[in-house]
Structure formats: structure tokens, C-alpha cells
Amino acid sequence: MLVALAALLCVSASPAAAKGKPAGARAVACAKRSAKHVRMRCVKRVVRRMACASTGGKRARRRCRSVGARYRSCMRHHSRKRRVRCVKRARRHSPRKPSPPPAPADSSVSVPAGTTPPVAPGHIAYGLNAGESFDRMKAALPNLTYAREDMCWAQFEPVQGSYDWSSIDSFVLDAARQNLTTLALLNCSPAWTGLKTFEVPSSPTALADYARMVGDVVARYGPGGALWQAHPEVPYHPVTWFEVWNEPYIGDFMQNPGGPDPGIYARLVKAAAEAGHARNPSVHFLAEADTYAIQPNNARAPWADGMYAAVPNLNDYIDAVAVHPYAGVGRDPSIYTPGNKDRSYFRRIEEMRAAFVAHGAADKHFWITEIGWSTCPANSGCVSEQQQADYLSYVISMAKSYGWVDAILPFRYRDDYRAASYPSDSERWYGLLRPDFSPKPAFDVLRRAMETP
């Protein structure tokens, strides 16, 4: 009972509990912490929430960064009194935020051009795992928000220390021209690391290389990044969300000796978030998750528990959780057997959520960055086009009812143009459109969902 009471008091005194307070007040609370490592972690969160990179005006951004640096410096004093006094002096120089503009007559607040609006509880942002020209996608789905891009490290840094940004620049800029924001998937290892393409970096050297790459990607594509400075004529849609790796809980995408390891992945997430936030505190990181890791001996290792066992303060590094809750072999998403380890139920997403909540991550919402059903005509694991539509409708309805799902990105926009030649290849038939661009019923389901508040 005493332990529980002490924990409650710590939470109520923490800056997280005082989220609504100004940054200066939260920094003062950090300064009162006794342990230096606790103070530094606390003030890091404060500075991150200040979001200096997105502060209006170059002078205001500089002043904001200067204040953030002073807050961090204050935490190094040995005397609590000096730390508090130092923070209070620093916050006098904090840039004042302009008053928000008055709401229009209809009480809806307009969002500045080139920014991604925050997702309100119960409201879903929609995107696509892209593969088509953005002008066509945006014309068909004007309320589309995100385009997910596989930023393959092996492709844009084929030689250590030498970047070729051309293909990613083209993707991000083309998306921005259609008022789409890129969701960046930071994936695959280059050959010069000595790793297989889908071997997750785990040694100190490989982790340092991955972290350096993440920092450079953030500095180029994040808010205020080099790409946007070089292209002021393009609508401003900086990359603010970064997804760390793809499906590391299965052997195809974590080809490490011993198979998928949640501890290895958790350390990768930590390295990525630390490096990214060091370059721009306003960016966000998605950690991928499922209920279990599928290991070579077909054993099932709890994923979230393994991540937190390796990095107990994982919540300091993640902003949300990315999931791919496919319902395997054409299964109806409403069918659900709790605790079943075959991972082929859509509603296992509820178990994933419960696992993170159990580790104090109730504030970490979920993004469904892949979901879908294949309509291939010659495979018993595929579904009819009408079933595909019905199942997607169910998923959207359930996601809204949960209140903690912030985004849905179906896989994929259109069937492979050669799909007719491969009638049993399910991977080619997940599209919401047929190869000739005619819509399947599921396309209308997504379009109507986007039009509904």
C-alpha cells in the first residue's frame, strides 16, 4: 500500500502529470528532482514538448532553442536552490506564444496550410501505403492525409557516409505538392554494415550507424529541415512521424541470429528516438508491435513485455504504436478468440493495447499502418470484393469506438497491374482499386469514412 501511495505521489508530482503547465513550470519541477539522471530525462521531455522547430519566426525559434539549452544546463547544478533559480531566470527569456486567432463563426478552427492537424479522440486520420501517382490518389480521395514511404537505408546510403537522397526527395516533395504528409518507415540495413538487409542493427557500432542515419533523415525531412529550406515553393508538409523498422516480430523482417527479439528491437527504437530528438525535438516515433514474436522454433515470445524488459523506460522514446492487425487467411475481423497465439485475429489489437497499458503507456495511441484483405480469385485465403469492403468497414467502426486509434493506412491503393496473370498470388490483390483503376466496393468505404467527422 505504501509503495502504491509513493508511486501515486511521484506521478502527480511529475511533469507528465502537469502536461497543461507552461514549459517553465515543468522545468522548475524537473529542477527539484534529486537524481541527476532523472532531472536530465525530465527536462529532455520538457524541451521536446516546446517544439522549437515548429515555432513561428526564425528569431523565435532561436530564442526557444536557447531557452531549452539553458533549462538543460540548469539541471547540472548540484544545489537544488541554484537549479530552480537558474530555470526561473531562463524562462524569463522564453518567447511568448501569440494568442490564437478567434474561431470562425461556425466554431471550426482552420488549420494553417502545410501542417497536419492533431488527431482528436475518436477521429481517425487516413493514409495509404502508396504506389501510384499522388495527383491521382488525391483527386480520388481529397481527405487523404498520409502517404507511407519505405525509406530503405540500404538504398539511400549504399556507401557509408555517402547519401543519395534523390528518390526520397522526389517522393516527399511529390506528396507535399498534393498536400500529403509522408509517414517515413526507416527500414533495411545496407551491405556495408555487414548485416543482412532485414537484420536489425544490434551491435554498438551498427546501432550508432543507424542512429546517425535517423538523425540525418530527421534533419533533412523533419520540420525546418534542409529539404524544405531548399524548396520554399513546395507546400510545407514536413515529415513529423517516423516508424522504426517493419514487422520486426516476424523472421522475414528480423533476420537476426536466434530470430525476432523484442529486446533488440527496443534498443533500436531507443537509439532512433534519441538521435532523432537530438536533431529535432518536435518529431515523433512509432514503435512497431504485435502480441507475440514468432521465433524459429515456432515459439511465441510476448512482444511488449520483452521490449520493456530490455528498455524499462521505453515510454520516454515512443510517441505511438504502429500495428498491422491482419486477420489471416481471409478471416472475418469480427471473429476473435482472446489469447490465441496464431496472431490472425484483427481484434488482437485489444491485447496489444492492454500490454502497453500494463507498462504505463495508456497515453500511447495506436496507428494501423497496414491492414487489408486480398481479393485474389484463385486462393482459398482470399475474399470477395464485397467481403473486403465489409471487413474494412468493420475495422474503421471498431477503431473509432476504441478511441485510441489515431490513423488507418490500408494496404494497398491499387492491385498490381499484372495481377490477372497471378490469380493465386494474394500479395498482388490487396488494392482498393482494380488494375484498371476502377474502384472496388472497399474504395467507397474508405472514401465515405474520410468524409465523416
C-alpha positions in Angstrom: 0.0 0.0 0.0 2.8 2.4 0.9 4.6 1.6 -2.4 1.5 2.3 -4.3 0.9 5.6 -2.5 4.5 6.6 -3.1 4.2 5.8 -6.8 1.0 7.8 -7.0 2.7 10.8 -5.4 5.6 10.6 -7.8 3.2 10.5 -10.8 1.2 13.5 -9.5 4.4 15.5 -9.0 5.9 14.6 -12.4 5.9 16.9 -15.4 3.8 14.3 -17.3 1.1 14.8 -14.8 1.4 18.6 -15.3 1.2 18.5 -19.0 -1.0 21.5 -19.1 1.5 23.7 -17.3 3.9 26.0 -19.2 7.3 24.7 -20.1 8.9 26.9 -17.5 6.8 25.5 -14.7 7.6 21.9 -15.8 11.3 22.7 -15.9 11.1 24.0 -12.3 9.5 20.7 -11.3 12.4 18.9 -13.1 15.0 21.0 -11.2 13.6 19.9 -7.9 14.4 16.2 -8.6 17.3 14.9 -6.6 18.9 12.4 -9.0 20.7 14.0 -11.9 19.8 11.3 -14.5 16.1 11.8 -13.5 16.4 15.6 -13.9 18.0 15.3 -17.3 15.4 12.8 -18.6 12.7 15.0 -17.2 13.9 18.2 -18.8 14.5 16.4 -22.1 10.8 15.7 -22.2 10.1 19.4 -21.4 12.3 20.6 -24.2 10.8 18.1 -26.6 7.3 19.4 -25.9 8.5 23.0 -26.5 8.7 22.0 -30.2 11.1 24.9 -31.1 11.4 23.8 -34.7 7.8 24.5 -35.3 7.8 27.8 -33.5 6.9 30.7 -35.9 9.7 33.0 -37.0 13.4 32.4 -37.2 14.2 34.7 -34.2 11.5 33.0 -32.1 12.9 29.5 -32.9 16.5 30.6 -32.0 15.3 32.0 -28.7 13.2 28.9 -28.0 16.2 26.7 -28.6 18.4 28.9 -26.4 15.9 28.7 -23.5 15.8 24.9 -24.0 19.6 24.7 -23.8 19.5 26.9 -20.6 17.0 24.5 -19.0 19.3 21.6 -19.7 22.3 23.4 -18.4 20.4 24.4 -15.2 19.9 20.7 -14.3 23.7 20.3 -13.9 24.0 22.4 -10.8 24.5 20.4 -7.6 22.3 22.8 -5.5 18.6 22.4 -5.8 18.1 26.1 -5.0 20.6 27.1 -7.7 18.8 24.9 -10.2 15.4 26.4 -9.5 16.8 29.9 -9.6 18.6 29.2 -12.9 15.4 27.9 -14.5 13.4 30.9 -13.4 16.0 33.2 -14.9 16.0 31.2 -18.1 12.2 31.2 -18.5 12.1 35.0 -18.5 13.6 34.8 -21.9 11.1 32.3 -23.2 9.4 33.5 -26.4 5.8 34.4 -25.8 3.3 32.4 -27.8 0.9 34.6 -29.9 -2.7 34.5 -28.9 -4.7 32.0 -31.0 -6.8 33.6 -33.8 -10.5 33.9 -33.0 -12.6 30.9 -34.1 -14.7 31.4 -37.2 -18.4 31.9 -36.9 -19.1 28.2 -37.4 -16.7 27.5 -34.4 -14.4 25.3 -36.6 -10.8 26.3 -36.2 -8.9 26.5 -39.5 -5.5 24.7 -39.8 -2.6 26.6 -41.3 -1.7 25.4 -44.8 1.1 22.9 -44.8 0.5 21.5 -41.4 -1.0 18.2 -40.2 -3.9 18.8 -37.8 -3.7 17.0 -34.4 -6.0 13.9 -34.2 -8.9 14.4 -31.8 -10.0 11.4 -29.8 -12.4 9.2 -31.8 -11.3 10.9 -35.0 -9.2 8.9 -37.5 -6.5 10.3 -39.9 -6.3 8.2 -43.1 -3.4 7.4 -45.4 -2.3 4.8 -47.9 0.7 2.6 -48.5 1.3 4.5 -51.7 2.3 3.1 -55.1 0.6 5.4 -57.5 0.9 9.0 -58.6 -0.2 11.3 -55.8 -2.3 13.6 -58.0 -4.5 10.6 -59.0 -4.8 9.5 -55.3 -5.6 12.9 -54.0 -8.1 13.6 -56.7 -9.9 10.4 -55.8 -9.5 10.8 -52.0 -9.3 14.5 -51.3 -9.3 14.0 -47.5 -6.3 11.7 -47.6 -3.6 12.8 -45.0 -0.6 10.4 -45.1 1.4 8.5 -47.7 3.6 5.8 -46.1 7.1 5.5 -47.7 9.7 2.8 -47.1 12.8 4.8 -46.6 15.3 1.9 -47.2 18.6 2.8 -45.6 20.4 0.4 -47.9 19.2 2.4 -50.9 19.9 6.0 -49.8 23.2 5.2 -48.1 24.7 2.5 -50.3 28.2 3.6 -49.3 28.9 4.5 -45.7 28.8 8.3 -45.2 27.6 9.0 -48.7 23.8 9.7 -49.1 21.8 9.6 -52.3 18.6 11.5 -51.3 17.2 11.8 -54.8 14.4 9.1 -54.7 13.2 10.1 -51.2 13.3 13.8 -52.1 11.1 13.1 -55.1 8.6 11.1 -53.0 8.3 13.6 -50.2 8.1 16.6 -52.5 5.6 15.0 -54.8 3.4 14.1 -51.8 3.7 17.6 -50.4 2.6 19.1 -53.7 -0.7 17.2 -53.3 -1.0 18.3 -49.6 0.0 14.8 -48.4 2.4 14.3 -45.4 4.9 11.4 -45.7 4.9 8.8 -42.9 8.6 7.6 -43.0 9.4 3.9 -42.5 13.1 3.6 -41.5 13.9 0.2 -42.7 16.6 -2.3 -44.0 20.4 -2.4 -43.4 23.0 -1.6 -46.1 25.6 -4.2 -47.0 28.5 -2.2 -45.7 27.2 -2.8 -42.1 27.9 -6.5 -42.6 24.2 -7.2 -41.9 21.6 -8.9 -44.0 19.0 -6.5 -45.5 16.5 -7.3 -42.8 18.9 -7.9 -40.0 18.1 -5.4 -37.3 21.2 -3.5 -36.1 22.2 -4.7 -32.6 25.9 -4.2 -32.0 27.1 -0.9 -30.6 28.7 0.1 -33.9 25.6 -0.9 -36.0 23.3 0.9 -33.6 25.4 4.0 -33.8 25.3 3.9 -37.6 21.5 3.5 -37.6 21.1 6.3 -35.1 23.3 8.6 -37.1 21.3 7.9 -40.2 18.0 8.6 -38.4 19.3 11.9 -37.2 20.3 12.9 -40.7 16.9 11.9 -42.1 15.2 13.9 -39.5 17.4 16.9 -40.1 16.6 16.7 -43.9 12.9 15.9 -43.9 11.6 17.0 -40.5 10.2 20.4 -39.6 12.5 23.2 -40.8 14.7 20.5 -42.5 17.2 21.1 -45.3 14.7 19.8 -48.0 12.2 22.5 -47.1 14.7 25.2 -47.0 15.9 24.2 -50.5 12.3 24.1 -51.8 10.3 27.0 -50.4 8.0 26.9 -53.4 6.6 23.5 -52.3 3.7 23.3 -49.8 5.2 22.8 -46.4 4.5 19.2 -45.3 7.5 18.1 -43.1 7.8 14.6 -42.0 6.8 14.5 -38.3 6.2 10.8 -37.8 8.9 8.1 -38.2 8.2 4.4 -38.0 11.1 2.3 -36.8 11.6 -0.8 -39.0 8.9 -3.0 -40.5 7.3 -6.0 -38.7 10.3 -6.9 -36.6 8.3 -9.5 -34.8 8.4 -12.0 -37.7 11.5 -13.7 -39.1 11.2 -12.3 -42.6 11.9 -8.8 -41.3 14.2 -9.6 -38.3 16.7 -11.9 -39.7 19.0 -11.8 -36.7 20.6 -15.0 -35.3 18.0 -16.5 -33.0 15.1 -14.8 -34.8 12.9 -11.9 -33.7 14.0 -10.5 -30.4 11.9 -7.7 -28.8 14.9 -6.6 -26.8 17.0 -6.0 -29.9 14.1 -4.0 -31.4 13.5 -1.9 -28.2 17.1 -0.9 -28.2 16.9 0.1 -31.9 13.8 2.3 -31.1 15.6 3.9 -28.2 18.7 4.7 -30.4 16.5 6.1 -33.2 14.4 8.3 -30.9 17.4 9.7 -29.1 19.2 10.6 -32.3 16.0 12.0 -33.9 15.0 14.1 -31.0 18.6 15.4 -30.6 18.3 16.9 -34.1 14.6 18.0 -33.8 12.7 17.6 -30.6 9.3 18.1 -32.3 9.4 14.8 -34.3 7.6 11.7 -33.2 8.5 8.0 -33.3 6.3 4.9 -33.8 7.3 1.6 -32.4 6.0 -1.5 -34.2 4.2 -4.1 -32.2 2.2 -7.3 -32.2 1.1 -9.7 -29.5 4.0 -12.2 -30.0 7.3 -12.6 -31.8 7.3 -15.7 -34.0 10.7 -17.4 -33.4 12.4 -20.1 -35.5 11.3 -22.9 -33.3 7.7 -21.6 -33.7 7.7 -20.5 -30.1 5.8 -17.3 -29.2 7.5 -14.6 -27.1 5.4 -11.8 -25.7 6.4 -8.7 -27.7 5.6 -5.7 -25.4 6.8 -7.5 -22.3 10.1 -8.3 -24.0 10.6 -4.7 -25.2 10.0 -3.2 -21.7 12.3 -5.8 -20.1 15.1 -4.6 -22.3 14.3 -0.9 -22.1 12.2 -0.2 -19.0 11.8 3.5 -19.8 10.6 2.8 -23.3 7.8 5.2 -22.9 10.3 8.1 -22.9 11.2 7.2 -26.5 7.9 6.3 -28.2 5.0 8.6 -29.1 2.6 5.9 -30.5 2.5 2.3 -31.5 2.3 1.1 -35.1 0.4 -2.2 -35.7 -0.6 -4.4 -38.7 -3.5 -6.4 -37.3 -4.2 -8.5 -40.4 -6.9 -11.2 -40.0 -5.1 -14.1 -41.6 -6.4 -16.4 -44.4 -9.4 -14.2 -45.2 -10.8 -14.3 -41.7 -13.7 -12.1 -40.7 -12.3 -9.4 -38.4 -15.2 -9.7 -36.0 -14.2 -13.3 -35.2 -11.9 -13.2 -32.1 -10.5 -15.7 -29.7 -8.6 -13.9 -26.9 -5.2 -15.1 -26.1 -4.8 -17.2 -29.3 -1.2 -17.2 -30.3 -1.7 -17.7 -34.1 -1.9 -13.9 -34.5 -4.5 -14.0 -37.2 -7.3 -12.0 -35.5 -7.9 -8.3 -36.1 -9.1 -7.8 -32.5 -5.9 -9.0 -31.0 -5.2 -5.2 -31.3 -7.0 -5.0 -28.0 -4.5 -7.4 -26.4 -1.6 -5.3 -27.8 -3.1 -2.2 -26.3 -3.6 -3.9 -22.9 0.0 -5.0 -22.9 1.3 -1.4 -23.4 -1.2 0.0 -20.9 0.1 -2.5 -18.4 3.5 -0.9 -18.8 2.2 2.6 -18.2 1.7 3.5 -21.8 -2.0 4.4 -21.7 -1.2 7.7 -23.4 0.4 6.0 -26.4 -2.2 5.7 -29.1 -2.1 3.2 -32.0 -1.6 3.7 -35.7 -2.8 0.9 -38.0 -0.1 1.4 -40.7 -1.1 -1.7 -42.6 -4.5 -3.5 -42.9 -6.3 -5.3 -45.7 -7.7 -8.4 -47.3 -6.7 -9.8 -50.7 -9.4 -10.4 -53.4 -7.3 -12.8 -55.5 -9.7 -15.2 -57.3 -7.8 -18.5 -57.1 -6.7 -18.7 -53.5 -8.9 -20.0 -50.6 -7.3 -17.5 -48.3 -8.6 -14.5 -50.3 -12.1 -12.9 -50.0 -14.7 -11.4 -52.3 -14.6 -7.7 -53.1 -17.8 -7.2 -51.1 -16.2 -9.1 -48.1 -13.2 -6.8 -48.4 -15.5 -3.8 -48.2 -17.5 -5.2 -45.3 -14.3 -6.1 -43.3 -12.7 -2.7 -43.9 -16.0 -1.0 -42.7 -15.9 -3.1 -39.5 -12.3 -2.2 -38.8 -12.9 1.5 -39.2 -16.0 1.3 -37.0 -14.1 -0.6 -34.3 -11.2 1.8 -34.5 -13.4 4.7 -33.9 -15.1 3.0 -31.0 -11.8 2.3 -29.3 -10.8 6.0 -29.1 -7.1 5.2 -29.1 -6.6 4.5 -32.8 -5.3 7.7 -34.5 -4.7 6.6 -38.0 -5.5 3.9 -40.6 -3.5 3.2 -43.7 -4.9 0.4 -45.8 -2.5 -1.8 -47.8 -2.7 -1.1 -50.7 -4.2 1.6 -53.1 -4.4 -0.5 -56.3 -3.9 -4.1 -57.3 -0.6 -4.9 -59.1 -1.0 -4.1 -62.8 0.0 -7.7 -63.5 -2.4 -9.3 -61.0 -4.5 -11.0 -63.6 -1.5 -13.1 -64.6 -1.1 -14.3 -61.0 -4.7 -15.2 -59.8 -3.5 -17.1 -56.7 -0.8 -14.6 -55.6 -2.6 -12.8 -52.7 0.1 -10.1 -52.4 -0.9 -8.6 -55.7 -4.7 -8.3 -54.9 -4.9 -6.2 -51.8 -5.8 -3.0 -53.6 -8.9 -0.8 -53.1 -8.8 -0.3 -56.9 -8.6 -2.9 -59.7 -5.6 -2.8 -62.0 -7.6 -0.6 -64.5 -8.2 1.9 -61.7 -11.9 1.0 -61.4 -12.9 1.1 -57.7 -13.8 -1.9 -55.6 -16.5 -1.5 -53.0 -13.8 -1.1 -50.3 -12.7 2.1 -52.0 -16.1 3.7 -51.4 -15.9 2.5 -47.8 -12.7 4.4 -47.3 -13.9 7.5 -49.1 -17.1 7.7 -47.1 -15.1 7.2 -43.8 -12.8 10.1 -44.7 -15.8 12.4 -45.4 -17.4 11.5 -42.0 -16.1 13.5 -39.0 
